[in-house]
């Protein structure tokens, strides 16, 4: 298990929030910013910043989840977060439609943790 020292980097988190975050990551191995925001009682942007920092430290890999209008609640693809948006036209693997406009897509972010982390 990796220890992540939060002092000076995640000072926004209380000891209780650090314990909750450690427990969540150890139990699930994945996290989405909106989940962390609700779990910790913080803003979405703060949760995204936490995940971005963890990726920069090599503790997780962020993926940009791609959703298409044909099945709006099911991710149809995922690409590395730093790569940017998918090139258009993009072919939906679910319905095989060619997507020409980003308005037909929506996006979310998911972190995959490659090890358990304790926030100290």
C-alpha positions in Angstrom: 0.0 0.0 0.0 1.3 3.4 -0.9 1.2 6.3 1.6 0.3 9.6 0.0 1.4 12.6 2.1 -1.2 15.3 1.7 0.5 18.1 3.7 1.0 21.0 1.3 -0.8 19.3 -1.5 -4.3 18.3 -0.3 -4.7 20.6 2.7 -8.3 21.0 1.8 -9.0 17.5 3.2 -9.7 16.9 6.9 -8.4 13.8 8.7 -11.9 12.3 8.4 -12.0 13.0 4.6 -8.5 11.4 4.2 -9.7 8.3 6.0 -12.9 8.1 3.9 -10.9 8.6 0.7 -8.4 5.9 1.7 -11.2 3.5 2.5 -13.1 4.2 -0.8 -10.0 3.7 -3.0 -9.0 0.5 -1.2 -12.5 -1.0 -1.5 -13.3 -0.1 -5.2 -10.1 0.5 -7.1 -11.9 3.1 -9.2 -13.4 6.5 -8.6 -15.2 9.2 -10.5 -15.0 12.9 -9.5 -18.7 13.2 -8.7 -18.5 10.2 -6.4 -15.6 11.7 -4.5 -17.3 15.1 -4.3 -20.4 13.5 -2.7 -18.4 11.1 -0.4 -16.1 13.9 0.9 -18.5 16.8 0.8 -16.3 18.8 -1.6 -16.7 20.5 -4.9 -16.5 18.6 -8.2 -13.5 20.7 -9.2 -11.7 19.8 -6.0 -12.4 16.1 -6.5 -11.1 16.3 -10.1 -8.0 18.1 -8.8 -7.3 15.3 -6.3 -7.6 12.7 -9.1 -5.4 14.7 -11.4 -2.7 15.0 -8.7 -2.8 11.3 -8.0 -2.4 10.6 -11.7 0.6 13.0 -11.8 2.1 11.0 -9.0 1.6 7.7 -10.9 -1.0 6.4 -8.4 -3.9 6.1 -10.8 -4.7 6.4 -14.5 -7.5 8.8 -15.6 -9.7 7.8 -18.5 -12.1 10.0 -20.4 -15.3 8.0 -20.7 -17.3 8.6 -23.9 -21.1 8.3 -23.9 -23.3 8.4 -27.1 -26.9 9.4 -27.3 -27.9 5.9 -28.4 -27.3 4.6 -24.9 -26.7 7.7 -22.7 -26.1 5.8 -19.4 -23.5 3.4 -20.8 -20.0 4.4 -21.6 -19.2 3.4 -25.2 -15.5 4.0 -25.0 -12.6 5.3 -23.0 -9.4 7.1 -23.9 -6.5 8.4 -21.8 -7.6 11.6 -20.1 -4.6 13.7 -21.3 -5.3 12.7 -25.0 -8.2 15.1 -25.3 -11.5 14.4 -27.0 -11.9 11.7 -29.6 -11.3 12.6 -33.2 -14.4 13.1 -35.3 -16.0 11.4 -37.1 -16.1 8.8 -34.3 -17.9 5.5 -34.8 -20.0 4.4 -31.8 -19.2 0.7 -31.0 -22.7 0.2 -29.7 -24.9 1.4 -32.5 -22.2 1.7 -35.2 -23.3 5.2 -36.1 -20.8 7.7 -37.3 -20.8 10.7 -35.0 -19.9 14.0 -36.7 -20.7 16.4 -33.8 -19.6 16.5 -30.2 -23.2 17.5 -29.3 -24.1 13.8 -29.8 -21.6 12.7 -27.2 -21.1 13.3 -23.5 -18.1 12.7 -21.3 -17.1 11.7 -17.8 -13.9 10.9 -16.0 -12.9 7.7 -14.2 -9.7 6.9 -12.2 -8.3 3.4 -12.1 -6.0 2.9 -9.2 -3.1 0.5 -9.7 -2.5 0.2 -5.9 -4.1 0.8 -2.6 -3.4 4.3 -1.2 -3.4 5.6 2.4 -3.8 9.3 2.6 -1.7 10.7 5.5 
